[in-house]
Amino acid sequence: MVRKNGEEQPRQIVLAVDDLPSNLTKIKEVLGTLYDIRLAKNAPMALSMMNRIHVDLVLLDIEMPCVSGFDFMDICRNDTSKSKIPVIFVTSHATEEFVVRAARAGVRDYIAKPFDPHVLLAKVYDVIGCQCLGI
């Protein structure tokens, strides 16, 4: 919980979706002191979580089994309860083709793996701010 105006406020929830546990662990290590980090190892698990909890931001890999990051974006954009949640791709696909395709899919930003922790922090902060800083 974060104190704001003397009252405790819940931290913003960031949902990280990646099929590699090491990537999820690194994201949690980098962001865990500032945000409430929820982890999902695939898109169906993430979508299920999003049906149960409010999510402020999704950090999403593109290449995942079953449902890709682009398929996930299609599902979210067609669901009014999820369509406004900002998404940042965190992926090893950093070619111009993927960046353009991501922008067309409605992705807010794009981080190439392996990611620099400072870049991740800056981009998350840019999209949702940080309640712990009173923002």
C-alpha positions as CSV (number, residue, x, y, z in Angstrom):
1,M,0.0,0.0,0.0
2,V,1.0,3.5,-0.7
3,R,0.2,6.5,1.5
4,K,-1.4,9.5,-0.3
5,N,-2.9,12.4,1.6
6,G,-2.6,10.3,4.8
7,E,-4.6,7.5,3.3
8,E,-3.4,4.1,2.1
9,Q,-3.8,3.6,-1.6
10,P,-3.2,0.3,-3.4
11,R,-0.3,0.2,-5.8
12,Q,-1.0,0.1,-9.5
13,I,-1.1,-3.4,-10.9
14,V,1.2,-4.3,-13.8
15,L,0.5,-7.7,-15.4
16,A,3.6,-9.3,-17.0
17,V,3.0,-12.0,-19.6
18,D,5.8,-14.1,-20.9
19,D,6.4,-17.9,-21.4
20,L,9.9,-17.7,-20.0
21,P,10.0,-17.6,-16.1
22,S,13.4,-15.8,-16.2
23,N,11.9,-12.8,-18.0
24,L,9.0,-12.7,-15.5
25,T,11.4,-12.9,-12.6
26,K,13.5,-10.0,-14.0
27,I,10.4,-7.8,-14.5
28,K,9.3,-8.5,-11.0
29,E,12.8,-7.6,-9.6
30,V,12.9,-4.3,-11.5
31,L,9.3,-3.1,-10.9
32,G,8.2,-4.9,-7.7
33,T,9.1,-2.2,-5.2
34,L,7.0,0.4,-7.1
35,Y,4.1,-1.6,-8.5
36,D,2.0,-4.6,-7.7
37,I,3.3,-7.1,-10.2
38,R,1.2,-10.0,-11.4
39,L,2.7,-12.7,-13.5
40,A,1.2,-14.9,-16.2
41,K,3.1,-17.6,-18.3
42,N,0.7,-17.4,-21.2
43,A,-2.0,-15.2,-22.8
44,P,-5.0,-17.3,-21.7
45,M,-3.8,-17.1,-18.1
46,A,-3.4,-13.3,-18.4
47,L,-6.9,-12.9,-19.9
48,S,-8.4,-14.9,-17.1
49,M,-6.6,-12.8,-14.5
50,M,-7.8,-9.6,-16.3
51,N,-11.4,-10.9,-15.8
52,R,-10.9,-11.1,-12.1
53,I,-8.7,-8.1,-11.2
54,H,-8.2,-4.5,-12.3
55,V,-5.0,-4.2,-14.3
56,D,-3.3,-0.8,-15.0
57,L,-0.7,-2.0,-17.5
58,V,0.2,-5.1,-19.4
59,L,3.8,-6.0,-20.3
60,L,3.5,-8.5,-23.1
61,D,5.8,-10.8,-25.0
62,I,4.9,-11.4,-28.7
63,E,6.1,-15.0,-29.1
64,M,4.2,-17.3,-26.8
65,P,2.6,-20.7,-27.3
66,C,-1.1,-21.0,-28.0
67,V,-1.9,-17.2,-28.2
68,S,0.6,-14.8,-29.5
69,G,1.0,-11.2,-28.3
70,F,-0.7,-10.0,-31.4
71,D,-3.6,-12.4,-30.9
72,F,-3.9,-11.2,-27.3
73,M,-4.1,-7.6,-28.5
74,D,-6.9,-8.6,-30.9
75,I,-8.9,-10.2,-28.1
76,C,-8.4,-7.2,-25.8
77,R,-9.3,-4.6,-28.3
78,N,-12.6,-6.4,-29.0
79,D,-13.5,-6.6,-25.3
80,T,-14.7,-3.3,-23.9
81,S,-13.6,-4.2,-20.4
82,K,-10.0,-4.6,-21.6
83,S,-9.7,-2.4,-24.6
84,K,-8.4,0.7,-22.7
85,I,-5.7,-1.1,-20.7
86,P,-2.3,0.1,-22.1
87,V,0.1,-2.6,-23.3
88,I,3.8,-2.4,-23.8
89,F,5.5,-5.2,-25.8
90,V,8.6,-6.6,-24.2
91,T,10.0,-8.8,-26.9
92,S,13.1,-9.9,-28.8
93,H,11.4,-9.0,-32.1
94,A,12.7,-5.5,-32.6
95,T,12.6,-5.3,-36.4
96,E,10.9,-2.4,-38.1
97,E,8.1,-4.8,-39.3
98,F,7.2,-5.8,-35.8
99,V,7.4,-2.3,-34.4
100,V,5.0,-1.0,-37.1
101,R,2.7,-4.0,-36.6
102,A,2.7,-3.4,-32.8
103,A,1.8,0.3,-33.3
104,R,-1.1,-0.7,-35.6
105,A,-2.3,-3.2,-33.0
106,G,-2.6,-0.5,-30.4
107,V,0.5,-1.2,-28.4
108,R,1.5,1.9,-26.3
109,D,5.3,1.2,-26.4
110,Y,7.9,-1.4,-27.3
111,I,10.9,-2.6,-25.3
112,A,13.5,-4.9,-26.9
113,K,14.9,-7.9,-25.0
114,P,17.1,-8.2,-23.3
115,F,15.8,-5.1,-21.7
116,D,17.7,-2.5,-19.7
117,P,16.0,-2.1,-16.3
118,H,16.2,1.7,-16.5
119,V,14.4,1.6,-19.9
120,L,11.7,-0.6,-18.4
121,L,11.2,1.6,-15.4
122,A,11.1,4.8,-17.6
123,K,8.6,3.4,-20.1
124,V,6.3,2.0,-17.4
125,Y,6.4,5.3,-15.5
126,D,5.7,7.2,-18.7
127,V,2.5,5.2,-19.4
128,I,1.0,4.9,-15.9
129,G,3.1,7.1,-13.5
130,C,3.7,5.8,-10.0
131,Q,1.4,6.3,-7.1
132,C,4.2,5.8,-4.7
133,L,5.7,9.1,-5.9
134,G,2.3,10.8,-5.6
135,I,1.7,10.8,-9.3
